[in-house]
C-alpha cells in the first residue's frame, strides 16, 4: 500500500502513566507530513462533506405552495456558517418553490464567551444584506432578542420570494 516510514519515536502521553499508557508513533517529519496533507485538501470538499452529515431538512409544506425549511448552524465557525446558508438559500432560489420560509438556527451564543454569540448577529446581517431583493419578511436578529441582557431565542425566520 504505502511506503514504510523510518525514524519513528515512541512517545507516551503526559499523565497517562498508570492508566495503561497511550503510545503514539511520531515521525520526525510529522509537521511536514501534516502540512502537506492540509495543503492537498480542497476546503469546498471538506465543507460539502460536513453538509452531508447534517443536511437541512424540510419541516412543513402547506396548501399555498409555500415551503418551510430549516438549517442548523450550531457548532460552525462564522465563515462556514455563511457558506452553508448561502448554498442553502441559493439552491432554493434557483430550484425551489416561488415562496419559501427558512428557519435559520444560529444558537443563542451562550458558549461564545462574554461578547455573546457571533452567528446570531453576523448571519442575520449577511442574509438581510445579501438577499434583500428576494426577502418578503425577516424577523429580528436573535442577537437583539434579549431579556436582562441574555438571549431568549437562537433562530430567525426569513420568507423569500423567487423572482421570475
MOLINZI-V241735 format. One record per residue. SS is DSSP state (helix for helix, strand for strand, loop for the rest). PSI is psi in whole degrees, 0 to 359 (NA if undefined). Layout:
ss:psi
SS:PSI
SS:PSI
This chain:
ss:psi
loop:272
loop:166
loop:152
loop:140
loop:146
loop:178
loop:48
strand:142
strand:123
strand:127
strand:142
strand:137
loop:138
loop:141
loop:1
loop:355
loop:139
loop:353
loop:30
loop:354
loop:113
loop:122
strand:144
strand:141
strand:119
strand:130
strand:147
loop:330
loop:31
helix:319
helix:317
helix:318
helix:315
helix:318
helix:318
helix:326
helix:314
helix:321
helix:331
helix:350
loop:143
loop:116
helix:329
helix:324
helix:319
helix:317
helix:320
helix:330
helix:321
helix:321
helix:323
helix:340
helix:318
loop:78
loop:154
loop:146
strand:147
strand:130
strand:334
strand:140
strand:128
loop:179
loop:337
loop:18
loop:19
strand:142
strand:136
strand:133
strand:162
strand:153
strand:132
strand:122
loop:10
loop:133
loop:358
loop:145
loop:162
helix:312
helix:318
helix:320
helix:316
helix:320
helix:314
helix:315
helix:316
helix:313
helix:316
helix:308
helix:317
helix:321
helix:317
helix:323
helix:331
helix:313
helix:0
loop:187
loop:166
loop:322
strand:131
strand:153
strand:132
strand:136
strand:114
strand:111
strand:114
loop:341
loop:165
loop:344
loop:21
loop:341
loop:16
loop:3
loop:189
loop:338
loop:345
loop:186
loop:134
helix:316
helix:317
helix:315
helix:309
helix:318
helix:317
helix:311
helix:320
helix:312
helix:313
helix:317
helix:320
helix:322
loop:24
loop:329
loop:336
loop:351
strand:126
strand:323
strand:139
strand:134
loop:166
loop:159
loop:139
helix:334
helix:336
helix:349
loop:89
strand:160
strand:117
loop:37
loop:359
strand:140
strand:141
loop:348
loop:153
loop:34
strand:166
strand:152
strand:143
strand:133
strand:127
strand:154
strand:124
loop:121
loop:145
loop:NA
